[in-house]
Amino acid sequence: MSVNPVDTSVITDGSGAASNEQSFNDAIENAEGEMSDAEFEQQLITGAITIGGQMIIMPRANDILNEAMSDE
């Protein structure tokens, strides 16, 4: 099986691997300092409530609305 060579023309801004490594390290540092455990837990709970509403409550509300709008 043949493998295509890496196209170095797609590397943006900088001198290649060193610049990309620095960008990667900056992204890691940014991600590590984003939020505390309490903030993450709060965001997780909020997301779970939102998904629960979309998956459980909204289909039932749609059924109730369809029944109310039907001619029967």
HUFEN-V851899 format. One record per backbone hydrogen bond with DSSP energy under -1.0 kcal/mol. NH is the residue of the N-H (numbers start at 1). CO is the residue of the C=O. If there is no record, write none. Layout:
# HUFEN-V851899
[[NH:CO] [NH:CO]]
This chain:
# HUFEN-V851899
[[10:7] [11:8] [20:16] [21:17] [22:18] [23:19] [24:20] [25:21] [26:22] [27:23] [28:24] [29:25] [30:26] [31:27] [32:28] [33:29] [40:36] [41:37] [42:38] [43:39] [44:40] [45:41] [46:42] [47:43] [48:44] [49:45] [50:46] [51:47] [52:48] [53:49] [54:50] [55:51] [56:52] [58:53] [60:56] [61:57] [62:58] [63:59] [64:60] [65:61] [66:62] [67:63] [68:64] [69:65]]
